Amino acid sequence: MAAASKKRRPVISPVQWISLLIVAAFVIVPFYTTALGGFKEIGELRVNPFGLPASWDPVRFTEILGGPRYFSSLGNSLLIAGGTVLFSTLVASMTAFALAHIKFFGSKFILGYLMMGLLFPAATGILPLFIKMRDLGMLDSHWGIIMVQVAFSVSFSVLLFHNFFKELPKDLIDAARMDNCGYIRIYWYITLPLCLPIIATVGVFNFVGSWNSFLLPLIVLNSEAKYTWPLGIMQFQGQFGSDWPRILAFLTLSIMPAIAFFLMAQRYVISGLTGGAVKG
């Protein structure tokens, strides 16, 4: 009886298995070739890009780890990504809470206006954005990048938070209101502790997006000491060619923190994305 009461695992058809393998190949093969490319010479990389290297010499990895540029660019990326996650999560969660639980005139219009931001391609606003940041003295500043990334990520973050907040029991909010709790106390002491999955989901999306950002830091930062890791790749590019084995080694070392962050938060990301999908 105990075995019969357990939930049966869903049966995956062969077509679904093949589809999963294809999707997994699109994710694993690029990382596989990037990681192995750091061990190969430039000639071997051209004739044998997918095979195993002739020798597993980690000299390029040790040179990158022993140099000052890697940890400097990694620290800059971590600072920008961490600031983006912190402020985008705070701003988006407060906005979504107000739109989900506080009735006021124009709330639906504000939500629709924020959702329109999902349709705006960030690349089209680079030129006016650069001019405005120059006028405000925000060029060559990590803080300027954080503010812009928060602005571009707030629409998607509000969408995820809003859907999650709408699924919270309304009786919980009403009971807190009857106990004379203000909306700020409800948000801070009741809502946020229940929203760890969606906070992790929003944090992962914003962290990975900020961590891999290239165009915005490229136009904002001028000092090499403030470069993020995508800009740090340029140190291996010369006038007449690029040191591709070192570039691939640098990429492998630089994407590992983002992968580790995602793996640690994977359980919360899945529950956060599905938390507001079904009512009841």
C-alpha positions as a printed NumPy array, in Angstrom:
array([[  0.   ,   0.   ,   0.   ],
       [  2.845,   2.356,   0.783],
       [  4.412,   1.731,  -2.584],
       [  1.1  ,   2.22 ,  -4.346],
       [  0.533,   5.516,  -2.566],
       [  3.76 ,   6.967,  -3.821],
       [  3.535,   9.265,  -6.769],
       [  4.508,   7.666, -10.008],
       [  7.248,   9.302, -11.993],
       [  6.128,  10.612, -15.382],
       [  7.044,   8.37 , -18.288],
       [  9.257,  10.093, -20.864],
       [  8.729,   9.02 , -24.44 ],
       [ 11.636,   8.364, -26.847],
       [ 10.815,  11.567, -28.723],
       [ 11.145,  13.549, -25.493],
       [ 14.443,  11.812, -24.704],
       [ 15.802,  12.72 , -28.141],
       [ 14.633,  16.323, -27.738],
       [ 16.311,  16.556, -24.326],
       [ 19.547,  15.12 , -25.714],
       [ 19.555,  17.648, -28.563],
       [ 18.985,  20.555, -26.167],
       [ 21.675,  19.202, -23.826],
       [ 24.111,  18.926, -26.734],
       [ 23.592,  22.6  , -27.608],
       [ 24.545,  23.47 , -24.022],
       [ 27.321,  20.964, -23.322],
       [ 29.234,  20.93 , -26.64 ],
       [ 30.202,  24.661, -26.586],
       [ 31.413,  24.403, -23.003],
       [ 33.224,  21.14 , -23.797],
       [ 35.104,  22.624, -26.758],
       [ 35.881,  25.814, -24.825],
       [ 37.339,  23.942, -21.858],
       [ 39.437,  21.606, -24.033],
       [ 40.573,  24.467, -26.28 ],
       [ 42.506,  25.964, -23.387],
       [ 44.84 ,  22.935, -23.393],
       [ 45.552,  22.964, -27.146],
       [ 48.024,  24.821, -29.322],
       [ 46.657,  27.145, -31.988],
       [ 47.445,  24.675, -34.777],
       [ 45.844,  21.75 , -32.992],
       [ 42.818,  23.896, -32.218],
       [ 42.265,  24.54 , -35.926],
       [ 42.615,  20.947, -37.137],
       [ 41.061,  19.197, -34.115],
       [ 38.58 ,  21.543, -32.401],
       [ 36.387,  18.809, -30.86 ],
       [ 38.897,  16.076, -30.027],
       [ 40.975,  15.609, -26.91 ],
       [ 44.232,  17.61 , -26.689],
       [ 47.546,  15.925, -27.437],
       [ 48.884,  17.01 , -24.035],
       [ 47.062,  18.229, -20.936],
       [ 49.398,  21.111, -20.179],
       [ 47.604,  23.597, -17.877],
       [ 50.182,  26.349, -18.432],
       [ 47.638,  28.784, -19.882],
       [ 45.275,  28.31 , -16.968],
       [ 48.056,  28.785, -14.406],
       [ 49.339,  31.892, -16.224],
       [ 45.867,  33.435, -16.163],
       [ 45.316,  32.569, -12.496],
       [ 48.775,  33.897, -11.635],
       [ 48.254,  37.206, -13.432],
       [ 46.585,  40.266, -11.86 ],
       [ 44.131,  40.92 , -14.683],
       [ 41.969,  37.838, -14.116],
       [ 41.082,  38.428, -10.478],
       [ 40.729,  42.16 , -11.058],
       [ 38.207,  41.698, -13.882],
       [ 36.476,  38.92 , -11.94 ],
       [ 36.127,  41.186,  -8.908],
       [ 34.717,  43.997, -11.04 ],
       [ 32.182,  41.644, -12.625],
       [ 31.217,  40.29 ,  -9.213],
       [ 30.747,  43.808,  -7.844],
       [ 28.542,  44.877, -10.756],
       [ 26.544,  41.633, -10.843],
       [ 26.045,  41.646,  -7.073],
       [ 24.896,  45.27 ,  -7.072],
       [ 22.547,  44.612,  -9.983],
       [ 20.994,  41.602,  -8.247],
       [ 20.606,  43.439,  -4.934],
       [ 18.962,  46.6  ,  -6.268],
       [ 16.89 ,  44.934,  -8.995],
       [ 15.509,  42.414,  -6.499],
       [ 14.689,  45.126,  -3.976],
       [ 13.083,  47.515,  -6.465],
       [ 11.187,  44.836,  -8.391],
       [  9.865,  43.043,  -5.299],
       [  8.595,  46.265,  -3.722],
       [  6.969,  47.354,  -6.984],
       [  5.367,  43.966,  -7.59 ],
       [  4.085,  43.79 ,  -3.998],
       [  2.386,  47.169,  -4.356],
       [  0.838,  46.235,  -7.712],
       [ -0.337,  42.835,  -6.447],
       [ -1.751,  43.703,  -3.008],
       [ -2.492,  47.433,  -2.939],
       [ -5.466,  48.69 ,  -4.929],
       [ -5.004,  52.204,  -6.279],
       [ -5.947,  54.125,  -9.393],
       [ -3.626,  53.413, -12.333],
       [ -2.094,  50.195, -10.981],
       [ -3.007,  48.201, -14.093],
       [ -1.65 ,  50.97 , -16.318],
       [  1.65 ,  50.998, -14.416],
       [  1.939,  47.217, -14.691],
       [  1.233,  47.348, -18.425],
       [  3.72 ,  50.169, -18.853],
       [  6.407,  48.123, -17.103],
       [  5.609,  45.089, -19.247],
       [  6.144,  47.196, -22.351],
       [  9.77 ,  47.409, -21.273],
       [ 10.12 ,  43.737, -22.221],
       [  9.592,  44.739, -25.86 ],
       [ 12.335,  47.361, -25.847],
       [ 15.673,  46.078, -27.24 ],
       [ 18.492,  47.422, -25.102],
       [ 20.898,  47.766, -28.03 ],
       [ 18.71 ,  50.426, -29.688],
       [ 19.07 ,  52.708, -26.681],
       [ 22.852,  52.576, -26.439],
       [ 23.542,  55.913, -28.18 ],
       [ 21.057,  58.089, -26.213],
       [ 22.027,  56.174, -23.08 ],
       [ 25.697,  56.984, -23.628],
       [ 24.911,  60.686, -24.147],
       [ 22.788,  60.866, -20.994],
       [ 25.401,  59.018, -18.907],
       [ 28.087,  61.37 , -20.206],
       [ 25.998,  64.395, -19.233],
       [ 25.423,  62.969, -15.748],
       [ 29.111,  62.114, -15.259],
       [ 28.436,  58.382, -14.966],
       [ 30.958,  57.164, -17.543],
       [ 33.854,  54.964, -16.41 ],
       [ 31.864,  54.025, -13.325],
       [ 30.656,  50.683, -12.001],
       [ 27.737,  52.452, -10.364],
       [ 26.575,  53.732, -13.756],
       [ 26.524,  50.197, -15.172],
       [ 24.605,  48.905, -12.14 ],
       [ 21.914,  51.578, -12.464],
       [ 21.399,  50.919, -16.171],
       [ 21.265,  47.151, -15.73 ],
       [ 18.738,  47.519, -12.92 ],
       [ 16.581,  49.71 , -15.163],
       [ 16.671,  47.196, -18.026],
       [ 15.998,  44.188, -15.766],
       [ 13.185,  45.613, -13.655],
       [ 10.387,  44.783, -16.148],
       [ 11.126,  41.067, -16.268],
       [ 11.777,  40.964, -12.531],
       [  8.464,  42.672, -11.738],
       [  6.655,  40.192, -13.992],
       [  8.072,  37.202, -12.089],
       [  7.489,  38.738,  -8.659],
       [  3.962,  39.888,  -9.523],
       [  2.857,  36.444, -10.672],
       [  4.299,  34.903,  -7.505],
       [  2.759,  37.497,  -5.162],
       [ -0.686,  37.06 ,  -6.715],
       [ -0.632,  33.385,  -5.719],
       [  0.014,  34.111,  -2.04 ],
       [ -3.053,  33.493,   0.161],
       [ -5.088,  36.686,   0.378],
       [ -6.265,  35.673,   3.867],
       [ -2.66 ,  35.962,   5.059],
       [ -2.484,  39.601,   4.007],
       [ -5.954,  40.339,   5.422],
       [ -5.04 ,  38.771,   8.769],
       [ -1.916,  40.903,   8.972],
       [ -3.946,  44.015,   8.179],
       [ -6.403,  43.147,  10.966],
       [ -3.44 ,  42.991,  13.356],
       [ -2.613,  46.596,  12.416],
       [  0.405,  45.667,  10.275],
       [  1.286,  48.268,   7.698],
       [  2.159,  47.326,   4.146],
       [  5.87 ,  47.824,   4.79 ],
       [  5.828,  45.345,   7.7  ],
       [  3.733,  42.899,   5.668],
       [  6.193,  43.14 ,   2.807],
       [  9.284,  42.753,   4.972],
       [  8.206,  40.237,   7.629],
       [  5.527,  38.173,   5.869],
       [  5.911,  38.33 ,   2.094],
       [  9.678,  38.233,   1.636],
       [ 10.293,  35.162,   3.861],
       [  7.8  ,  33.25 ,   1.701],
       [  9.429,  34.322,  -1.556],
       [ 12.841,  32.684,  -1.392],
       [ 12.236,  30.638,  -4.598],
       [ 11.265,  33.637,  -6.723],
       [ 14.051,  35.755,  -5.205],
       [ 16.531,  33.049,  -6.22 ],
       [ 14.983,  32.892,  -9.694],
       [ 15.196,  36.63 , -10.268],
       [ 18.674,  36.702,  -8.756],
       [ 19.982,  33.988, -11.08 ],
       [ 18.554,  35.598, -14.221],
       [ 19.889,  39.047, -13.323],
       [ 23.259,  37.727, -12.121],
       [ 23.925,  35.723, -15.282],
       [ 22.745,  38.583, -17.5  ],
       [ 24.978,  41.083, -15.732],
       [ 27.918,  38.665, -15.526],
       [ 27.898,  38.082, -19.29 ],
       [ 27.186,  41.685, -20.291],
       [ 29.655,  43.002, -22.85 ],
       [ 28.172,  45.918, -24.796],
       [ 27.268,  48.161, -21.859],
       [ 30.644,  47.889, -20.051],
       [ 32.366,  48.368, -23.404],
       [ 30.816,  51.8  , -23.979],
       [ 30.877,  52.925, -20.334],
       [ 34.277,  51.836, -19.008],
       [ 37.533,  53.436, -20.123],
       [ 40.001,  52.391, -17.42 ],
       [ 41.454,  48.891, -17.773],
       [ 41.496,  48.564, -13.987],
       [ 37.671,  48.711, -14.035],
       [ 37.16 ,  46.214, -16.88 ],
       [ 34.791,  43.305, -16.36 ],
       [ 35.767,  39.803, -17.449],
       [ 34.192,  40.029, -20.953],
       [ 36.363,  43.067, -21.589],
       [ 39.358,  41.287, -20.091],
       [ 39.388,  38.998, -23.122],
       [ 40.678,  41.905, -25.196],
       [ 44.106,  41.588, -23.562],
       [ 44.639,  38.428, -25.635],
       [ 43.74 ,  40.118, -28.921],
       [ 46.526,  41.74 , -30.916],
       [ 46.637,  43.859, -34.052],
       [ 47.334,  40.914, -36.34 ],
       [ 45.702,  38.002, -34.52 ],
       [ 44.227,  36.543, -31.353],
       [ 45.628,  34.034, -28.893],
       [ 42.631,  31.707, -29.058],
       [ 43.911,  29.032, -26.64 ],
       [ 44.394,  31.667, -23.927],
       [ 41.033,  33.244, -24.778],
       [ 39.312,  29.868, -24.358],
       [ 41.169,  29.22 , -21.1  ],
       [ 40.145,  32.656, -19.834],
       [ 36.519,  31.99 , -20.845],
       [ 36.508,  28.638, -19.075],
       [ 37.751,  30.127, -15.818],
       [ 35.423,  33.132, -16.054],
       [ 32.153,  31.319, -16.654],
       [ 32.679,  28.863, -13.819],
       [ 31.331,  31.24 , -11.092],
       [ 28.1  ,  31.797, -13.039],
       [ 27.646,  28.058, -13.55 ],
       [ 28.317,  27.374,  -9.866],
       [ 25.844,  30.08 ,  -8.832],
       [ 23.162,  28.601, -11.078],
       [ 23.737,  25.046,  -9.826],
       [ 23.452,  26.144,  -6.199],
       [ 20.175,  27.974,  -6.871],
       [ 18.757,  25.508,  -9.407],
       [ 16.224,  23.964,  -7.016],
       [ 14.835,  27.372,  -6.076],
       [ 14.813,  28.57 ,  -9.689],
       [ 12.583,  25.701, -10.812],
       [ 10.149,  26.138,  -7.919],
       [ 10.147,  29.897,  -8.452],
       [  9.285,  29.648, -12.13 ],
       [  6.476,  27.167, -11.486],
       [  5.215,  28.779,  -8.283],
       [  2.83 ,  31.164, -10.   ],
       [  1.997,  28.986, -12.964],
       [ -0.999,  27.131, -11.533],
       [ -3.739,  28.467,  -9.299],
       [ -5.149,  26.489,  -6.425]])
